[in-house]
Amino acid sequence: MSDGGAAKSRKGPTGIAFLYLVIYNVSLAVGWSYIFFLCVSNTIHGDSKTLWQTIELPLKICQTAAVLEVVHAITGLVPSGVVSTALQVASRVGVLWGIV
């Protein structure tokens, strides 16, 4: 039975681009998991007043790496809007580096 139209097929990145995105996402997932581990460990075993000193560097690395999401949108590597992605990333990075 026909659905009355052609089925839409989403074509994602292939080859090197796909591999790069997998490595990028796995790296950030590992980084954020490590930050979570540090938060829990510091809260259980340490002084919560030292939490920022414990997570500052890995947090800055992971959050700043999100700037690549804007590059991914600009280059068309992912189907995301450039402006919305840039605003989200800029707000998070701005708070981390500018305020905190």
Residue pairs with C-beta under 8 A, 6 or more apart in sequence:
12 18
13 20
13 21
13 77
13 78
17 77
20 77
21 72
21 77
21 78
24 68
27 65
28 62
28 65
28 66
31 58
31 61
31 62
31 65
32 62
34 58
35 55
35 58
35 59
35 62
38 54
38 55
38 58
39 51
39 54
39 55
42 48
42 50
42 51
42 54
42 55
43 51
46 54
52 100
59 96
60 96
60 97
63 92
63 93
63 96
64 93
64 96
64 97
66 89
66 92
66 93
67 89
67 93
69 78
69 80
69 85
69 89
70 82
70 85
70 86
70 89
71 77
72 78
72 80
73 80
73 81
73 82
73 85
73 86
74 82
